[in-house]
């Protein structure tokens, strides 16, 4: 395998693991940000404060998504790309 191809693949994987898209449910905006630790999740949305969630939505998923959102966007003001 070509050396440049290996470096490109490693760079692509590292970029995927350390960047994400943040979706703000209040204003409907999307923005890229840098994660402070690697994770396979790329799209993050804020489940907090959503009063119109369906009753059939599992409570475990609400808690899990909230924890993942808070832990991945801890310092969003200082780490946003744009």
N, C-alpha and C positions, 0 to 999 in steps of 0.2 A: 504494500500500500504506500502511496506517495506520502512523503513527510508533511507537505502542505495540507493534504487532505486530512491527515490525522489531527493536525493542529486546528484545522477548521472545525472538525467534528467536536473536539474537546471544547473549543470556544463556544460553539452552538449549545452544547449541553450545559456548560457553566452559565451561559446567558439565560437559558430556560430555567435553571434552578434558582437563580438569584434575582430574577425580575418577575414582575407580575402586573396585572391590570386591576385597578381598584375601581369599583362601581359604587358611586354614591347614590343611595336610594332617595335621599331628600331632594337633591338638585338634578338628578339624572345625568350626572357627568361621569366620564370615564377618564382614568389617567394612569400612566405607568408609574411604577415605584420600584425601589430596590428593597429586596428582602434582606434582613440581617442574618438569616440562616437559610440554608437551602431547603426547598420543599418541592414536591411534584405538582402541587396545586398552582395554577397559573392565573385563574380568574377568581377574584375575591369580591364578594358583595356584602354589604352590611345588613345583617338580619335584625340588628337592634333597632327598636323604635318602630317597627312595622306593625301597625295595629290591625291591618286587614289580612293577616295570614289566615289561610283556610283552617278550619277546625280539625281536618284530617291530617295536618302536618305534624309529624312525630316530634314530641318534645325533646327527645334525645338529639335529633338533628339540629334543632334550634340551638341547643346548648353547645353542641360540637362546632357548628358554624360560627357562633359568637366567639368561642374560645380561639378558633383558628383565625378569625378576622382580627381580633384584638392582639393576639400574639404576633401576627405577621405584619401588622401595620402599626406597631407600637410607637414609632417616631415618624409618622407619615409626613409631618411638616418639614422635618430635616432631611428626609431621604427621598422626597419626590424628585423625579428626573426633570420635569418641565414645570 
